[in-house]
């Protein structure tokens, strides 16, 4: 398990929720570090420990590079703010619609990440979707969902279709929009979006090369996906998350407050 980021919780917040806030704030900063932001848009959420009805989302307007644990807003699945630390927190409506759908329908998925990167949007607009061009892409063989674009996600009626399209998967391409990844932990969600983003970057560059592409066999694609799901992968995911946190270690006193 990831080591605690802070042991000091403010009044009105349990130590478990404060730990979750610190971890989510760190994730926002790492998404910025890896240049997966889109000004103040896109959103990352984390279920509040011990609560089936509440999750944390960013205060809309705070740059990801400056996100702090106290900037996060606790809301319920109806979008109502229930946060003594940030009672007047403003949230992104589209973020609420997308994330509340998944948190409500998939309780095992604690963390959800949505991005609008150039590579992610480019692949989301390509008819073939994600191609099995790289090892990173083959991680998602048979495990990647697609959701048709319906406009800016402001209609709560879209939640049902989002969940239906996601099915049992943890990653999805939102057509003409961007990427979505989720995990049972912040570490897993981070690794899912990192690999999906890198796969999209590689695909855009490979297609731009103008040369004939080589696709591995279906058997190799299945084998590679199974390797990524093998026992011991959770330990690797946690090691990678710890390594990523070291990249922003000097920011901890700021983001965990």
KAGI-V590921 format. One record per pair of residues at least 24 apart in sequence whose ideal C-beta (glycine too) atoms are under 10 Angstrom apart, sorted by the first residue. I is the first residue (numbers start at 1). J is the second residue. D is the distance in Angstrom with one decimal. If there is no record, write none. Layout:
# KAGI-V590921
((I & J & D) (I & J & D))
This chain:
# KAGI-V590921
((1 & 185 & 8.5) (1 & 187 & 9.1) (1 & 238 & 7.2) (2 & 26 & 9.5) (2 & 185 & 7.7) (2 & 186 & 7.5) (2 & 187 & 6.2) (2 & 238 & 6.5) (2 & 241 & 6.1) (2 & 242 & 6.6) (2 & 245 & 7.7) (3 & 242 & 7.7) (3 & 245 & 8.9) (4 & 256 & 9.6) (5 & 69 & 8.4) (5 & 245 & 7.9) (5 & 252 & 6.5) (5 & 255 & 8.3) (5 & 256 & 5.1) (6 & 69 & 7.5) (6 & 252 & 7.8) (6 & 253 & 9.1) (6 & 255 & 9.5) (6 & 256 & 4.2) (6 & 257 & 8.0) (7 & 256 & 9.9) (8 & 256 & 8.5) (8 & 257 & 8.7) (9 & 69 & 9.3) (9 & 85 & 9.9) (10 & 69 & 8.8) (10 & 70 & 7.3) (10 & 84 & 9.2) (10 & 85 & 6.5) (10 & 257 & 8.7) (11 & 84 & 8.3) (11 & 85 & 9.0) (12 & 83 & 8.9) (12 & 84 & 3.9) (12 & 85 & 6.2) (13 & 48 & 9.9) (13 & 69 & 8.8) (13 & 70 & 9.0) (13 & 74 & 9.0) (13 & 83 & 9.0) (13 & 84 & 7.4) (13 & 85 & 5.9) (14 & 48 & 8.9) (14 & 49 & 7.7) (14 & 50 & 7.7) (14 & 51 & 10.0) (15 & 49 & 9.5) (16 & 48 & 8.4) (16 & 49 & 4.2) (16 & 50 & 6.3) (16 & 51 & 9.8) (17 & 46 & 9.8) (17 & 48 & 5.6) (17 & 49 & 6.1) (17 & 50 & 8.0) (17 & 51 & 8.4) (17 & 54 & 9.0) (17 & 56 & 8.1) (17 & 69 & 9.4) (17 & 72 & 9.7) (17 & 74 & 7.7) (17 & 83 & 9.9) (17 & 85 & 9.2) (18 & 49 & 9.8) (18 & 69 & 6.6) (18 & 70 & 9.5) (18 & 85 & 9.3) (18 & 256 & 8.4) (19 & 49 & 7.7) (19 & 69 & 9.1) (19 & 256 & 9.2) (20 & 46 & 5.5) (20 & 47 & 7.9) (20 & 48 & 6.5) (20 & 49 & 5.5) (20 & 50 & 9.8) (20 & 55 & 9.5) (20 & 56 & 6.6) (20 & 69 & 8.7) (20 & 72 & 8.8) (20 & 74 & 9.9) (20 & 110 & 8.6) (20 & 111 & 9.4) (20 & 186 & 8.3) (21 & 46 & 8.1) (21 & 48 & 9.0) (21 & 56 & 6.2) (21 & 67 & 10.0) (21 & 68 & 8.5) (21 & 69 & 3.7) (21 & 70 & 7.5) (21 & 71 & 8.9) (21 & 72 & 5.2) (21 & 74 & 8.8) (21 & 85 & 8.3) (21 & 255 & 9.5) (21 & 256 & 8.0) (21 & 257 & 9.8) (22 & 68 & 9.0) (22 & 69 & 4.8) (22 & 70 & 9.9) (22 & 72 & 9.5) (22 & 252 & 8.1) (22 & 255 & 7.0) (22 & 256 & 4.1) (22 & 257 & 8.7) (23 & 56 & 9.7) (23 & 69 & 8.7) (23 & 111 & 8.7) (23 & 185 & 8.8) (23 & 186 & 5.0) (23 & 187 & 8.8) (23 & 241 & 9.2) (23 & 245 & 9.0) (23 & 255 & 9.8) (23 & 256 & 9.0) (24 & 55 & 9.5) (24 & 56 & 5.5) (24 & 57 & 8.8) (24 & 58 & 8.5) (24 & 67 & 8.1) (24 & 69 & 7.6) (24 & 71 & 9.9) (24 & 72 & 6.0) (24 & 111 & 7.6) (24 & 186 & 6.6) (24 & 255 & 9.5) (25 & 56 & 9.3) (25 & 58 & 9.0) (25 & 62 & 10.0) (25 & 64 & 9.5) (25 & 66 & 9.6) (25 & 67 & 4.9) (25 & 68 & 5.5) (25 & 69 & 4.7) (25 & 70 & 8.5) (25 & 71 & 7.2) (25 & 72 & 6.6) (25 & 251 & 9.3) (25 & 252 & 9.5) (25 & 254 & 9.0) (25 & 255 & 4.2) (25 & 256 & 6.6) (25 & 257 & 8.9) (26 & 67 & 8.6) (26 & 69 & 8.9) (26 & 186 & 7.9) (26 & 190 & 9.5) (26 & 241 & 9.3) (26 & 244 & 8.5) (26 & 245 & 6.0) (26 & 248 & 6.6) (26 & 249 & 9.9) (26 & 251 & 8.1) (26 & 252 & 7.6) (26 & 255 & 5.8) (26 & 256 & 7.6) (27 & 64 & 9.2) (27 & 67 & 8.7) (27 & 111 & 7.5) (27 & 113 & 7.6) (27 & 186 & 5.4) (27 & 187 & 9.2) (27 & 189 & 7.7) (27 & 190 & 6.1) (27 & 193 & 9.6) (27 & 241 & 9.1) (27 & 244 & 9.1) (27 & 245 & 9.5) (27 & 255 & 9.7) (28 & 58 & 6.5) (28 & 62 & 8.6) (28 & 63 & 9.1) (28 & 64 & 4.6) (28 & 65 & 8.2) (28 & 66 & 8.8) (28 & 67 & 3.8) (28 & 68 & 9.1) (28 & 71 & 8.7) (28 & 72 & 8.5) (28 & 113 & 9.9) (28 & 255 & 7.8) (29 & 63 & 9.8) (29 & 64 & 6.6) (29 & 65 & 6.3) (29 & 66 & 8.2) (29 & 67 & 6.1) (29 & 68 & 9.4) (29 & 245 & 9.6) (29 & 247 & 9.2) (29 & 248 & 5.3) (29 & 251 & 6.1) (29 & 252 & 9.7) (29 & 254 & 9.0) (29 & 255 & 5.7) (30 & 64 & 9.0) (30 & 186 & 9.6) (30 & 190 & 6.8) (30 & 194 & 9.1) (30 & 241 & 9.0) (30 & 244 & 5.4) (30 & 245 & 7.6) (30 & 247 & 7.2) (30 & 248 & 6.4) (30 & 251 & 9.9) (30 & 255 & 10.0) (31 & 64 & 5.8) (31 & 65 & 9.5) (31 & 67 & 9.2) (31 & 113 & 7.3) (31 & 115 & 7.2) (31 & 117 & 9.8) (31 & 190 & 8.3) (31 & 193 & 7.8) (31 & 194 & 9.5) (31 & 197 & 9.7) (32 & 63 & 7.5) (32 & 64 & 4.0) (32 & 65 & 4.4) (32 & 66 & 8.7) (32 & 67 & 8.0) (32 & 248 & 9.2) (33 & 64 & 9.1) (33 & 65 & 8.2) (33 & 244 & 8.1) (33 & 247 & 6.1) (33 & 248 & 6.3) (33 & 251 & 9.3) (34 & 115 & 9.8) (34 & 117 & 9.3) (34 & 190 & 9.4) (34 & 193 & 9.0) (34 & 194 & 7.1) (34 & 197 & 7.6) (34 & 198 & 9.5) (34 & 244 & 8.6) (34 & 247 & 9.2) (35 & 117 & 7.7) (35 & 118 & 9.5) (35 & 197 & 9.5) (36 & 64 & 8.7) (36 & 113 & 8.5) (36 & 115 & 4.9) (36 & 116 & 8.6) (36 & 117 & 5.3) (36 & 119 & 9.6) (36 & 120 & 8.2) (36 & 178 & 9.8) (36 & 179 & 8.8) (36 & 193 & 7.1) (36 & 194 & 8.6) (36 & 197 & 6.1) (37 & 63 & 7.9) (37 & 64 & 4.9) (37 & 65 & 7.8) (37 & 115 & 7.9) (37 & 116 & 8.5) (37 & 117 & 8.5) (38 & 64 & 9.3) (38 & 114 & 9.8) (38 & 115 & 7.2) (38 & 116 & 4.0) (38 & 117 & 7.5) (38 & 118 & 9.4) (38 & 120 & 9.9) (38 & 121 & 9.2) (38 & 178 & 8.1) (39 & 63 & 8.1) (39 & 64 & 9.3) (39 & 116 & 9.2) (40 & 64 & 8.2) (40 & 92 & 8.0) (41 & 92 & 7.0) (41 & 94 & 8.0) (41 & 95 & 8.5) (41 & 114 & 9.3) (41 & 115 & 9.6) (41 & 116 & 6.4) (41 & 178 & 9.6) (42 & 92 & 8.5) (42 & 94 & 9.2) (42 & 95 & 7.8) (42 & 98 & 9.9) (42 & 113 & 8.3) (42 & 114 & 5.4) (42 & 115 & 5.2) (42 & 116 & 5.3) (42 & 117 & 8.8) (42 & 120 & 10.0) (42 & 178 & 7.2) (42 & 179 & 9.4) (42 & 180 & 9.9) (43 & 91 & 8.4) (43 & 92 & 5.7) (43 & 94 & 7.8) (43 & 95 & 3.5) (43 & 96 & 8.5) (43 & 98 & 7.5) (43 & 99 & 6.4) (43 & 112 & 8.3) (43 & 113 & 8.2) (43 & 114 & 5.6) (43 & 115 & 9.2) (44 & 72 & 9.6) (44 & 95 & 8.8) (44 & 99 & 8.5) (44 & 111 & 7.3) (44 & 112 & 7.2) (44 & 113 & 5.0) (44 & 114 & 7.4) (44 & 115 & 8.9) (44 & 181 & 9.9) (44 & 186 & 8.7) (44 & 189 & 7.9) (44 & 190 & 9.2) (44 & 193 & 8.9) (45 & 72 & 9.1) (45 & 73 & 10.0) (45 & 75 & 8.9) (45 & 91 & 10.0) (45 & 95 & 7.4) (45 & 96 & 9.0) (45 & 98 & 8.9) (45 & 99 & 4.3) (45 & 100 & 8.5) (45 & 102 & 8.5) (45 & 103 & 6.8) (45 & 109 & 10.0) (45 & 110 & 9.2) (45 & 111 & 6.9) (45 & 112 & 5.0) (45 & 113 & 8.1) (45 & 114 & 8.7) (45 & 182 & 9.3) (45 & 189 & 9.4) (46 & 72 & 8.2) (46 & 99 & 9.6) (46 & 103 & 9.2) (46 & 110 & 6.1) (46 & 111 & 4.9) (46 & 112 & 8.1) (46 & 113 & 9.8) (46 & 185 & 9.2) (46 & 186 & 6.3) (46 & 189 & 8.5) (47 & 99 & 9.9) (47 & 103 & 5.9) (47 & 107 & 7.8) (47 & 108 & 9.8) (47 & 109 & 8.0) (47 & 110 & 4.6) (47 & 111 & 7.4) (47 & 112 & 8.9) (47 & 184 & 10.0) (48 & 72 & 10.0) (48 & 74 & 6.1) (48 & 75 & 9.5) (48 & 76 & 9.7) (48 & 82 & 9.3) (48 & 83 & 9.7) (48 & 103 & 9.9) (48 & 110 & 9.5) (49 & 110 & 8.5) (51 & 76 & 8.8) (51 & 82 & 9.3) (52 & 76 & 10.0) (52 & 77 & 9.0) (52 & 103 & 9.0) (52 & 104 & 8.9) (52 & 107 & 6.4) (53 & 77 & 6.0) (53 & 78 & 9.0) (53 & 80 & 9.9) (53 & 82 & 8.5) (53 & 103 & 9.1) (53 & 104 & 8.6) (54 & 80 & 9.6) (54 & 82 & 6.1) (54 & 83 & 8.7) (54 & 103 & 8.9) (55 & 96 & 9.6) (55 & 99 & 6.7) (55 & 100 & 7.6) (55 & 102 & 9.5) (55 & 103 & 5.0) (55 & 104 & 9.4) (55 & 110 & 8.7) (55 & 111 & 9.1) (55 & 112 & 8.3) (56 & 83 & 8.5) (56 & 86 & 9.7) (56 & 99 & 9.9) (56 & 111 & 9.6) (57 & 81 & 9.9) (57 & 89 & 8.5) (57 & 91 & 5.5) (57 & 92 & 7.5) (57 & 95 & 5.7) (57 & 96 & 7.0) (57 & 99 & 6.5) (57 & 100 & 9.2) (57 & 103 & 10.0) (57 & 112 & 9.5) (58 & 89 & 8.7) (58 & 90 & 9.6) (58 & 91 & 7.7) (58 & 92 & 7.6) (58 & 95 & 7.6) (59 & 83 & 9.7) (59 & 86 & 6.3) (59 & 88 & 9.2) (59 & 89 & 4.7) (59 & 90 & 6.2) (59 & 91 & 7.4) (59 & 92 & 9.6) (60 & 89 & 8.0) (60 & 90 & 4.6) (60 & 91 & 5.5) (60 & 92 & 4.7) (60 & 93 & 8.9) (60 & 95 & 7.7) (60 & 96 & 9.9) (61 & 89 & 9.9) (61 & 90 & 6.5) (61 & 92 & 9.1) (62 & 89 & 9.6) (62 & 90 & 9.6) (65 & 248 & 9.9) (65 & 251 & 9.0) (65 & 255 & 9.7) (66 & 251 & 9.6) (66 & 254 & 8.1) (66 & 255 & 8.4) (67 & 251 & 9.9) (67 & 254 & 9.5) (67 & 255 & 6.4) (68 & 251 & 9.8) (68 & 254 & 6.6) (68 & 255 & 5.4) (68 & 256 & 7.5) (68 & 257 & 5.7) (69 & 254 & 9.8) (69 & 255 & 6.7) (69 & 256 & 5.5) (69 & 257 & 6.4) (70 & 255 & 9.7) (70 & 256 & 9.3) (70 & 257 & 6.3) (71 & 255 & 9.1) (71 & 257 & 9.7) (75 & 99 & 9.2) (75 & 100 & 7.9) (75 & 103 & 10.0) (76 & 100 & 8.2) (76 & 103 & 9.8) (76 & 104 & 9.7) (77 & 101 & 8.8) (77 & 103 & 6.7) (77 & 104 & 4.8) (77 & 105 & 9.9) (77 & 159 & 9.4) (78 & 104 & 9.8) (78 & 156 & 9.0) (79 & 156 & 8.5) (92 & 153 & 9.6) (92 & 154 & 10.0) (93 & 152 & 8.7) (93 & 153 & 8.1) (93 & 154 & 5.5) (93 & 155 & 9.8) (93 & 156 & 9.4) (94 & 151 & 9.9) (94 & 152 & 5.7) (94 & 153 & 4.3) (94 & 154 & 6.0) (94 & 155 & 9.7) (94 & 158 & 9.7) (94 & 177 & 10.0) (95 & 153 & 8.4) (96 & 153 & 9.0) (96 & 154 & 9.4) (96 & 156 & 8.6) (96 & 159 & 9.7) (97 & 152 & 9.3) (97 & 153 & 4.6) (97 & 154 & 6.5) (97 & 155 & 7.1) (97 & 156 & 5.9) (97 & 157 & 9.3) (97 & 158 & 6.4) (97 & 159 & 6.1) (97 & 162 & 8.1) (98 & 147 & 9.5) (98 & 153 & 5.3) (98 & 158 & 8.3) (98 & 159 & 7.9) (98 & 162 & 6.5) (98 & 174 & 8.3) (98 & 177 & 9.8) (98 & 180 & 7.2) (99 & 153 & 9.8) (99 & 159 & 9.7) (99 & 162 & 9.8) (99 & 180 & 9.3) (99 & 182 & 9.3) (100 & 156 & 8.2) (100 & 159 & 6.7) (100 & 162 & 9.9) (101 & 153 & 9.1) (101 & 156 & 8.4) (101 & 158 & 7.7) (101 & 159 & 3.4) (101 & 160 & 7.5) (101 & 161 & 8.8) (101 & 162 & 4.7) (101 & 163 & 5.2) (101 & 164 & 9.8) (101 & 166 & 8.5) (102 & 159 & 8.6) (102 & 162 & 7.1) (102 & 163 & 6.7) (102 & 166 & 6.7) (102 & 170 & 9.8) (102 & 172 & 9.2) (102 & 180 & 8.1) (102 & 182 & 6.1) (103 & 182 & 9.1) (104 & 159 & 7.7) (104 & 163 & 8.0) (105 & 159 & 8.1) (105 & 160 & 8.7) (105 & 162 & 8.6) (105 & 163 & 4.2) (105 & 164 & 9.0) (105 & 166 & 8.0) (106 & 163 & 7.5) (106 & 166 & 7.5) (106 & 167 & 9.9) (106 & 168 & 8.8) (106 & 169 & 9.8) (106 & 170 & 8.8) (106 & 182 & 7.2) (106 & 184 & 9.8) (108 & 170 & 9.6) (108 & 182 & 9.3) (108 & 183 & 9.5) (108 & 184 & 5.8) (109 & 166 & 9.3) (109 & 170 & 6.8) (109 & 181 & 9.8) (109 & 182 & 4.2) (109 & 183 & 6.6) (109 & 184 & 6.4) (109 & 185 & 9.6) (109 & 188 & 9.0) (109 & 189 & 7.9) (110 & 182 & 8.2) (110 & 183 & 7.0) (110 & 184 & 5.8) (110 & 185 & 6.0) (110 & 186 & 7.4) (110 & 188 & 8.5) (110 & 189 & 7.8) (111 & 181 & 8.9) (111 & 182 & 6.4) (111 & 183 & 5.3) (111 & 184 & 7.9) (111 & 185 & 6.5) (111 & 186 & 4.8) (111 & 187 & 8.5) (111 & 188 & 7.3) (111 & 189 & 3.8) (111 & 190 & 7.9) (111 & 192 & 9.3) (111 & 193 & 9.8) (112 & 170 & 9.5) (112 & 180 & 7.0) (112 & 181 & 7.7) (112 & 182 & 4.5) (112 & 183 & 8.4) (112 & 189 & 6.7) (112 & 192 & 10.0) (112 & 193 & 9.7) (113 & 171 & 9.7) (113 & 179 & 8.1) (113 & 180 & 7.0) (113 & 181 & 5.0) (113 & 182 & 7.0) (113 & 183 & 8.3) (113 & 186 & 9.1) (113 & 189 & 5.2) (113 & 190 & 7.3) (113 & 192 & 7.5) (113 & 193 & 4.6) (113 & 194 & 9.5) (113 & 196 & 9.4) (113 & 197 & 9.8) (114 & 153 & 9.2) (114 & 172 & 9.4) (114 & 174 & 7.7) (114 & 177 & 8.9) (114 & 178 & 6.5) (114 & 179 & 7.2) (114 & 180 & 4.9) (114 & 181 & 8.2) (114 & 182 & 9.4) (114 & 193 & 8.7) (115 & 174 & 9.7) (115 & 177 & 9.9) (115 & 178 & 5.4) (115 & 179 & 5.1) (115 & 180 & 7.9) (115 & 181 & 8.3) (115 & 193 & 6.4) (115 & 196 & 8.8) (115 & 197 & 6.9) (115 & 200 & 9.8) (116 & 174 & 9.2) (116 & 177 & 7.3) (116 & 178 & 4.3) (116 & 179 & 8.2) (117 & 178 & 7.0) (117 & 179 & 7.0) (117 & 193 & 9.4) (117 & 196 & 9.8) (117 & 197 & 5.9) (117 & 200 & 7.3) (117 & 201 & 8.1) (118 & 178 & 9.9) (118 & 200 & 8.9) (118 & 201 & 8.6) (118 & 204 & 7.9) (119 & 178 & 9.9) (119 & 179 & 8.8) (119 & 196 & 9.6) (119 & 197 & 6.5) (119 & 198 & 8.5) (119 & 199 & 8.7) (119 & 200 & 4.0) (119 & 201 & 4.3) (119 & 202 & 8.4) (119 & 203 & 7.5) (119 & 204 & 5.0) (119 & 205 & 8.6) (120 & 173 & 7.6) (120 & 174 & 8.7) (120 & 177 & 8.6) (120 & 178 & 4.9) (120 & 179 & 4.0) (120 & 180 & 9.3) (120 & 193 & 9.0) (120 & 196 & 7.5) (120 & 197 & 6.1) (120 & 199 & 9.6) (120 & 200 & 5.1) (120 & 201 & 8.7) (120 & 204 & 9.5) (121 & 173 & 9.8) (121 & 174 & 9.2) (121 & 176 & 7.6) (121 & 177 & 6.9) (121 & 178 & 5.5) (121 & 179 & 8.4) (121 & 200 & 8.7) (121 & 204 & 9.9) (122 & 200 & 7.0) (122 & 201 & 9.2) (122 & 203 & 8.1) (122 & 204 & 5.1) (122 & 207 & 8.9) (122 & 208 & 9.9) (123 & 173 & 6.7) (123 & 178 & 9.5) (123 & 179 & 8.2) (123 & 196 & 9.1) (123 & 197 & 9.7) (123 & 199 & 8.1) (123 & 200 & 4.3) (123 & 201 & 9.0) (123 & 202 & 10.0) (123 & 203 & 5.7) (123 & 204 & 6.9) (123 & 207 & 9.4) (124 & 149 & 8.2) (124 & 172 & 9.9) (124 & 173 & 5.0) (124 & 174 & 6.1) (124 & 175 & 5.4) (124 & 176 & 5.8) (124 & 177 & 5.7) (124 & 178 & 6.1) (124 & 179 & 7.2) (124 & 200 & 8.3) (125 & 149 & 9.2) (125 & 173 & 9.8) (125 & 175 & 7.5) (125 & 176 & 5.3) (125 & 177 & 8.9) (126 & 173 & 9.5) (126 & 175 & 9.7) (126 & 200 & 9.5) (126 & 203 & 7.9) (126 & 204 & 8.9) (126 & 207 & 7.9) (127 & 175 & 9.8) (128 & 203 & 9.2) (128 & 207 & 9.7) (129 & 173 & 5.9) (129 & 175 & 8.5) (129 & 203 & 9.5) (130 & 171 & 9.2) (130 & 173 & 6.5) (130 & 179 & 9.6) (130 & 196 & 7.8) (130 & 199 & 6.1) (130 & 200 & 6.9) (130 & 203 & 6.7) (131 & 199 & 8.8) (131 & 200 & 10.0) (131 & 202 & 9.6) (131 & 203 & 5.7) (131 & 206 & 8.2) (131 & 207 & 8.4) (131 & 213 & 7.6) (131 & 215 & 7.2) (132 & 199 & 9.2) (132 & 203 & 9.7) (132 & 215 & 5.9) (132 & 216 & 6.1) (132 & 217 & 9.5) (132 & 218 & 8.7) (132 & 220 & 8.5) (132 & 221 & 5.0) (132 & 224 & 8.4) (132 & 225 & 9.4) (133 & 199 & 7.8) (133 & 202 & 6.3) (133 & 203 & 5.6) (133 & 205 & 9.7) (133 & 206 & 5.4) (133 & 207 & 8.7) (133 & 213 & 6.3) (133 & 214 & 8.0) (133 & 215 & 7.0) (133 & 216 & 8.7) (134 & 195 & 9.7) (134 & 198 & 8.0) (134 & 199 & 5.9) (134 & 200 & 10.0) (134 & 201 & 9.5) (134 & 202 & 4.7) (134 & 203 & 7.5) (134 & 206 & 7.9) (134 & 216 & 9.5) (134 & 224 & 9.8) (135 & 195 & 9.1) (135 & 198 & 9.7) (135 & 199 & 8.7) (135 & 202 & 9.4) (135 & 216 & 9.2) (135 & 224 & 6.3) (135 & 227 & 9.3) (135 & 228 & 8.9) (136 & 194 & 8.9) (136 & 195 & 5.0) (136 & 196 & 7.9) (136 & 197 & 8.9) (136 & 198 & 4.8) (136 & 199 & 4.0) (136 & 200 & 8.9) (136 & 201 & 8.8) (136 & 202 & 6.5) (136 & 203 & 9.4) (136 & 224 & 9.8) (136 & 228 & 9.6) (137 & 195 & 8.4) (137 & 196 & 8.5) (137 & 198 & 8.8) (137 & 199 & 3.9) (137 & 200 & 8.3) (137 & 202 & 7.2) (137 & 203 & 6.8) (137 & 206 & 10.0) (137 & 216 & 9.8) (137 & 221 & 8.8) (137 & 224 & 9.1) (137 & 225 & 9.9) (138 & 195 & 10.0) (138 & 199 & 8.5) (138 & 216 & 7.0) (138 & 220 & 7.6) (138 & 221 & 5.1) (138 & 222 & 8.8) (138 & 223 & 8.6) (138 & 224 & 3.9) (138 & 225 & 6.0) (138 & 227 & 9.0) (138 & 228 & 8.0) (139 & 171 & 8.9) (139 & 191 & 9.4) (139 & 192 & 8.7) (139 & 195 & 5.3) (139 & 196 & 8.3) (139 & 198 & 9.8) (139 & 199 & 7.5) (139 & 221 & 9.9) (139 & 224 & 6.9) (139 & 225 & 6.2) (139 & 227 & 8.6) (139 & 228 & 4.4) (139 & 229 & 8.7) (140 & 169 & 8.5) (140 & 170 & 9.2) (140 & 171 & 5.7) (140 & 172 & 9.9) (140 & 173 & 9.4) (140 & 181 & 9.7) (140 & 192 & 8.7) (140 & 195 & 7.6) (140 & 196 & 6.6) (140 & 199 & 7.0) (140 & 221 & 9.7) (140 & 224 & 9.8) (140 & 225 & 7.1) (140 & 228 & 8.6) (141 & 216 & 9.5) (141 & 218 & 8.6) (141 & 220 & 9.3) (141 & 221 & 4.3) (141 & 222 & 6.2) (141 & 223 & 9.1) (141 & 224 & 6.7) (141 & 225 & 4.0) (141 & 226 & 8.9) (141 & 228 & 9.1) (142 & 169 & 8.9) (142 & 221 & 8.1) (142 & 222 & 7.0) (142 & 225 & 6.0) (142 & 226 & 9.5) (143 & 167 & 9.9) (143 & 168 & 8.6) (143 & 169 & 5.3) (143 & 170 & 7.1) (143 & 171 & 6.6) (143 & 192 & 9.6) (143 & 225 & 6.4) (143 & 228 & 8.8) (143 & 229 & 8.1) (144 & 169 & 6.3) (144 & 170 & 9.1) (144 & 171 & 5.3) (144 & 172 & 6.9) (144 & 173 & 6.7) (144 & 179 & 10.0) (144 & 181 & 9.9) (144 & 196 & 7.9) (144 & 199 & 9.5) (144 & 225 & 9.8) (145 & 169 & 4.5) (145 & 170 & 9.0) (145 & 171 & 7.0) (145 & 172 & 4.0) (145 & 173 & 7.4) (145 & 174 & 9.5) (145 & 180 & 8.5) (146 & 172 & 6.6) (146 & 173 & 5.2) (146 & 174 & 8.0) (146 & 175 & 6.2) (147 & 172 & 5.8) (147 & 173 & 7.5) (147 & 174 & 5.1) (147 & 175 & 6.4) (147 & 177 & 8.1) (147 & 180 & 8.0) (148 & 174 & 8.6) (148 & 175 & 5.2) (148 & 176 & 8.6) (148 & 177 & 9.6) (149 & 174 & 6.9) (149 & 175 & 4.6) (149 & 176 & 4.1) (149 & 177 & 5.5) (150 & 174 & 9.5) (150 & 175 & 9.2) (150 & 176 & 9.8) (150 & 177 & 9.2) (151 & 176 & 9.9) (151 & 177 & 9.6) (152 & 177 & 9.1) (153 & 177 & 8.3) (170 & 196 & 9.8) (171 & 195 & 8.5) (171 & 196 & 5.5) (171 & 199 & 9.9) (172 & 196 & 9.2) (173 & 200 & 8.5) (183 & 237 & 8.1) (184 & 234 & 9.0) (184 & 237 & 9.8) (185 & 234 & 8.7) (185 & 237 & 7.8) (185 & 238 & 8.0) (185 & 241 & 8.1) (186 & 241 & 7.1) (187 & 234 & 8.6) (187 & 236 & 9.9) (187 & 237 & 5.1) (187 & 238 & 5.3) (187 & 239 & 9.0) (187 & 240 & 7.3) (187 & 241 & 3.5) (187 & 242 & 8.2) (187 & 244 & 8.7) (187 & 245 & 9.4) (188 & 233 & 9.3) (188 & 234 & 7.7) (188 & 237 & 5.4) (188 & 238 & 8.7) (188 & 240 & 9.9) (188 & 241 & 8.4) (189 & 237 & 9.7) (189 & 241 & 9.7) (190 & 237 & 8.2) (190 & 240 & 7.8) (190 & 241 & 5.9) (190 & 244 & 6.8) (190 & 245 & 9.8) (191 & 228 & 9.7) (191 & 233 & 9.1) (191 & 236 & 8.4) (191 & 237 & 4.9) (191 & 238 & 9.4) (191 & 240 & 5.9) (191 & 241 & 7.3) (191 & 244 & 9.1) (192 & 237 & 9.0) (194 & 240 & 8.0) (194 & 241 & 9.9) (194 & 244 & 8.4) (195 & 228 & 8.3))
